[in-house]
Amino acid sequence: MKPLLAPRKRFGQNFLHDPAVLARIIAAIAPDRHDAMIEIGPGRGALTRPLLERLDHLEVVELDRDLIPGLRALATPDRLTIHCADALSFDFAARAPRQGRLRIVGNLPYNISTPLLFHLLEQAGTIRDMHFLLQKEVVERLVAAPGSKRYGRLGVMLAARSDAKQLFTVGPGAFRPAPRVDSALVRIQPLSSPRVPESLEGSFRQVVNQAFANRRKTLRRALAGLVEPADIAASGIDDGLRPEQLHITDFVALAQAARQRAERQSGTISQAPIDARPPDIKQADRT
């Protein structure tokens, strides 16, 4: 028997090995044999094996070429499709079935988790759900509510297109080598109707980025040059608040204000009252 390949630090590899944790993950994912599923970073195949037991076909995306032979030994090509590729640039949407959407799973390296989530959100329309093992601190940022210390850009941008729920915590001992921090399993479900209208996506991203780059400042200062205090007030928002106190619907209203200000400055529209709550956003989303 060939010796197991040692985890590589440059790939951020921490291989999952605990059978009890693997069983909990599979139960949370609840795969159906007809699901179109892609696993990111299968590594030595700890999660791949039980997924193959429940699926007709599985696709995996693995960057480390040295792990590919071991993965090929797990199943025949008609049941396991292996992509030796970087998940950060992989076209997941191209792998979506004509009918239905993808399910994405994986034990993600900590060093790529945030950019990978943003990459996947760009393809959210083709994704049914995602189940990821991530650093617990990152998961707490994903699910944080307004006013909490963990609430920030990542959570707001994720909430624009999806709902996230922390399922359970996984201790360092479940991995080899053991990381220095706890992990957690998160379920992310893209929304059929995003909370941010397509026409506001650019302004929304700009407002959120600038706001949290100045998160210790009040809105009137954090958004200086992007949204005027009068427009903040017209949006129904107190300009003395700080960014971490705002709900996503507030950021949508500010994005609309920022876009209208930019259009007024360019002369493309006349001065028009700002709709403090765009019709695309339901009041129920504020709960």
WOTA-V46028 format. One record per pair of residues at least 12 apart in sequence whose ideal C-beta (glycine too) atoms are under 7 Angstrom apart, sorted by the first residue. I is the first residue (numbers start at 1). J is the second residue. D is the distance in Angstrom with one decimal. If there is no record, write none. Layout:
I|J|D, I|J|D
This chain:
4|44|6.5, 5|66|5.6, 5|67|6.4, 7|176|6.8, 7|177|6.0, 8|64|6.6, 11|63|6.3, 11|64|5.5, 11|109|6.3, 12|109|3.1, 12|110|5.7, 12|111|4.3, 12|112|6.7, 13|43|6.3, 13|109|6.7, 14|175|4.1, 14|177|6.2, 14|179|5.2, 15|43|4.9, 15|44|5.4, 15|46|6.5, 15|175|6.4, 15|176|5.2, 16|46|4.9, 16|47|6.5, 16|107|5.0, 16|133|7.0, 16|174|6.0, 16|175|5.7, 17|46|5.9, 17|174|6.9, 17|175|7.0, 17|176|5.5, 18|174|3.8, 21|170|5.4, 21|174|4.5, 22|46|6.1, 22|47|6.3, 22|50|6.2, 24|168|6.4, 25|47|6.6, 25|185|6.1, 26|50|5.0, 28|131|6.2, 28|167|5.3, 28|185|6.1, 28|187|7.0, 29|105|5.9, 29|131|5.0, 31|51|6.1, 31|54|4.5, 31|55|5.6, 33|54|6.2, 33|55|5.6, 33|56|5.0, 34|56|6.4, 35|55|6.2, 35|103|5.3, 36|96|6.9, 36|97|4.7, 36|100|6.0, 36|102|5.4, 36|103|6.7, 37|51|6.8, 37|55|6.1, 37|58|5.7, 37|103|4.5, 37|105|6.5, 38|59|4.6, 38|60|7.0, 38|61|6.4, 38|92|6.5, 38|95|6.3, 38|102|6.0, 38|104|5.4, 39|51|6.4, 39|58|6.5, 39|60|4.6, 39|105|5.2, 39|106|5.5, 40|61|5.2, 40|87|4.8, 40|104|6.6, 40|106|3.4, 40|108|6.3, 41|62|6.5, 41|87|7.0, 41|106|5.1, 41|107|6.1, 41|108|6.2, 41|109|6.4, 42|60|4.4, 42|62|5.5, 42|71|6.0, 43|67|6.3, 44|67|6.8, 44|70|6.2, 45|70|6.5, 45|71|5.8, 45|74|5.3, 47|107|6.5, 48|60|6.2, 48|71|6.8, 48|74|5.9, 49|74|6.4, 52|74|6.4, 52|75|5.3, 52|79|6.5, 52|80|6.5, 57|79|5.6, 58|80|5.5, 59|81|4.4, 59|83|6.7, 59|95|6.2, 60|80|7.0, 60|82|5.5, 60|83|6.9, 61|83|4.7, 61|85|5.6, 61|87|4.9, 61|90|5.4, 62|82|6.6, 62|84|6.1, 63|85|6.9, 63|86|5.4, 65|84|5.8, 68|82|6.1, 68|84|5.6, 87|116|5.8, 88|112|6.1, 88|115|6.0, 88|116|5.9, 88|119|5.7, 92|104|6.9, 92|120|6.6, 92|123|5.1, 92|126|6.8, 93|123|4.4, 93|126|4.4, 96|126|3.9, 101|126|5.6, 101|127|5.7, 101|128|4.0, 102|126|5.8, 102|127|5.1, 102|128|6.3, 103|128|5.3, 103|129|5.7, 104|120|6.6, 104|127|6.0, 104|130|4.4, 105|131|4.8, 106|132|5.7, 107|133|4.3, 108|132|5.2, 108|133|6.6, 108|134|5.7, 110|135|4.8, 113|134|5.1, 113|135|6.7, 113|138|5.5, 114|138|6.9, 114|154|6.2, 117|158|6.8, 121|158|6.8, 121|161|5.4, 124|161|4.8, 124|162|6.4, 124|190|4.0, 127|190|5.3, 129|187|6.3, 129|188|6.7, 129|189|4.8, 130|188|4.3, 131|185|6.4, 131|187|5.5, 132|186|5.6, 133|170|6.4, 133|183|5.2, 133|185|5.5, 134|183|6.4, 134|184|6.4, 134|186|6.0, 135|181|5.6, 135|183|6.1, 136|169|6.0, 136|181|6.4, 136|182|4.2, 136|183|5.8, 136|184|4.4, 137|181|6.8, 139|166|5.1, 139|184|4.1, 139|186|4.6, 141|154|5.0, 141|155|5.5, 142|154|6.4, 142|155|5.6, 142|158|5.6, 142|164|4.5, 142|186|5.9, 143|164|5.0, 143|165|6.5, 143|166|5.1, 146|244|6.7, 146|245|5.9, 146|246|6.1, 146|247|5.2, 147|244|6.5, 147|245|5.7, 151|244|4.9, 152|212|5.3, 152|215|7.0, 152|244|6.8, 153|208|5.6, 153|209|6.6, 153|212|4.2, 156|208|5.2, 156|248|5.8, 156|251|6.1, 157|208|6.2, 159|195|6.6, 159|248|4.9, 160|194|6.1, 160|195|5.4, 160|196|4.4, 160|204|6.6, 160|248|6.5, 161|190|5.8, 161|191|6.0, 161|194|4.8, 162|188|5.1, 162|189|5.8, 162|190|4.6, 162|191|5.9, 163|189|5.1, 163|191|6.8, 164|186|5.8, 164|188|4.9, 165|186|6.9, 165|187|5.0, 166|184|5.4, 166|186|5.5, 167|185|4.5, 167|186|6.6, 167|187|5.8, 168|184|6.8, 168|185|5.6, 169|182|5.5, 169|184|5.0, 170|182|6.8, 170|183|4.4, 170|184|6.5, 170|185|6.7, 195|248|5.8, 195|252|6.9, 195|281|6.1, 195|285|5.9, 196|252|5.7, 197|278|6.3, 197|280|4.6, 200|252|6.5, 200|255|4.7, 200|256|6.0, 200|259|6.3, 203|255|4.1, 203|258|4.7, 203|259|4.2, 204|251|6.3, 204|252|6.4, 204|255|3.9, 206|226|6.8, 206|258|6.6, 207|223|6.8, 207|226|6.5, 207|251|5.9, 207|254|4.9, 207|255|4.9, 207|258|5.4, 208|251|5.7, 210|222|6.8, 210|223|6.1, 210|226|5.7, 211|223|6.2, 211|243|3.9, 212|243|5.4, 215|242|6.5, 215|243|4.9, 215|244|5.8, 216|242|7.0, 217|242|7.0, 218|239|6.5, 218|240|5.2, 218|241|6.7, 218|242|6.1, 219|232|5.7, 219|237|6.9, 219|239|4.7, 219|241|5.6, 219|243|7.0, 220|232|6.7, 220|239|4.1, 222|243|5.8, 223|254|6.9, 226|258|5.2, 227|254|5.7, 227|257|5.0, 227|258|5.0, 227|261|6.4, 228|261|6.5, 231|257|4.1, 231|261|6.1, 231|274|6.1, 232|254|6.8, 232|257|6.9, 234|273|7.0, 234|274|4.6, 234|276|6.9, 235|253|4.1, 235|254|6.0, 235|257|5.2, 235|274|5.7, 235|276|4.8, 236|253|6.8, 236|276|3.8, 237|250|5.4, 237|253|6.6, 237|254|6.9, 247|286|5.4, 249|277|6.7, 249|281|5.0, 249|285|6.1, 249|286|5.4, 252|278|6.0, 252|281|5.6, 253|276|5.3, 253|277|6.4, 256|274|6.2, 256|275|6.5, 256|278|6.0, 257|274|5.1, 260|272|6.5, 260|274|6.0
